[in-house]
Amino acid sequence: MSKKLMIDFLGYTLASPLVLPAGIMGISSGSLARAANCGAGLLTTKSLSLKPRKGHNNPVTACFEGGMINAMGLCNPGIKEGLEEVRDFKKRIESPVIASVFGTSPEEFYELASYVNKSKADFIELNLSCPNVLDEFGVPLSASKDSVYKIVKSVKSVSERPVIAKLSPNVLSIKEIAMAAQNAGADALSMINSLGPGMLIDIKLKRPVLANKFGGVSGPCLKPVAQKLIYEASSCVKIPIIGMGGVISGKDVIEIKMAGATLAGIGAGVFYRGIEIFKKVNREIVKFLNEAGYENIGEVKRIK
Ligand SMILES: Cc1cc2nc3c(=O)[nH]c(=O)nc-3n(C[C@H](O)[C@H](O)[C@H](O)COP(=O)(O)O)c2cc1C
């Protein structure tokens, strides 16, 4: 991989600014390894809860012109088994891993962080923002600055890993939410989670495409929303941001960095261009850097 792609993030030097976001490749050590081998510099697990979750019934994903919609329902094998996969992965590959966790209260997040302390994961990410479990859990936690503050504070009191708060786009003031996370001690933000929920209709069957009816919206249609929210959040916080939402090309990475992100996640893009997307986008970034006269990716800064 080109040295021009190397970038510092919370004390780690990553080989690439590209991140595999939570939930995209499942949870197995093999799928994390495939993303690492294809050029992702940082890998995130599926969001893990204290107990295993079956998730929603199929169909759980569907594509449309501008993106995709999903209602996975946070299916996962539970924190213990999920972190075993991270252990297996680390036996083979040194790339840093973010353990994404999902709870419903500061106490649950505290317990999840205690598990992550004993694991091989390098970072913990708090999924405060899943839009496709509204029936079960109500409005995502990151809709409230008080909830965000309490949860991050609780995790910071126990975590031996840097803490990343994953934020929702579905909020009135992203600045307030981002500040609440930073004030509670978050080391970084990850944004944005899927938008919505939204809905797609099958006109032949005359019913919603997803069995759950509604699901989170990801992919290219999210790009302008992600850039605007990252631009706003980065105007008021000092902590780094893992930016995501519609990144599928090298140009998108440069744009999201100019919006204020340090790293760039590629989620739905994996469904568009295959797992090789990490390799392809790394190449596209280097081409851009060479043509535009940048020495390395770190020189691409937030616009005013
Ligand atoms: C199939 C699928 C599953 C996802 N699962 C999770 C998850 O478990 N936890 C989470 O924080 N985000 C989850 N997300 C959201 C992504 O991590 C990402 O924030 C979002 O899709 C926006 O990025 P993108 O446009 O590059 O996909 C999921 C997204 C998709 C498409």
The ligand as a Gaussian input file, in Angstrom:
#p B3LYP/6-31G(d) Opt

LIG

0 1
 C      -26.576000      -3.963000       5.954000
 C      -26.168000      -2.892000       6.924000
 C      -25.988000      -3.219000       8.273000
 C      -25.591000      -2.245000       9.193000
 N      -25.397000      -2.599000      10.504000
 C      -24.936000      -1.663000      11.386000
 C      -24.625000      -2.018000      12.732000
 O      -24.732000      -3.176000      13.159000
 N      -24.188000      -1.028000      13.558000
 C      -24.005000       0.273000      13.153000
 O      -23.568000       1.118000      13.953000
 N      -24.261000       0.632000      11.865000
 C      -24.726000      -0.293000      10.993000
 N      -24.964000       0.062000       9.674000
 C      -24.714000       1.465000       9.246000
 C      -23.346000       1.598000       8.570000
 O      -22.302000       1.241000       9.456000
 C      -23.122000       3.054000       8.069000
 O      -23.117000       3.936000       9.176000
 C      -24.192000       3.508000       7.086000
 O      -24.575000       2.465000       6.222000
 C      -23.732000       4.732000       6.257000
 O      -22.598000       4.433000       5.470000
 P      -22.689000       3.925000       3.908000
 O      -23.555000       4.890000       3.173000
 O      -21.274000       3.870000       3.454000
 O      -23.322000       2.558000       3.962000
 C      -25.376000      -0.902000       8.755000
 C      -25.571000      -0.578000       7.389000
 C      -25.942000      -1.551000       6.477000
 C      -26.100000      -1.171000       5.029000

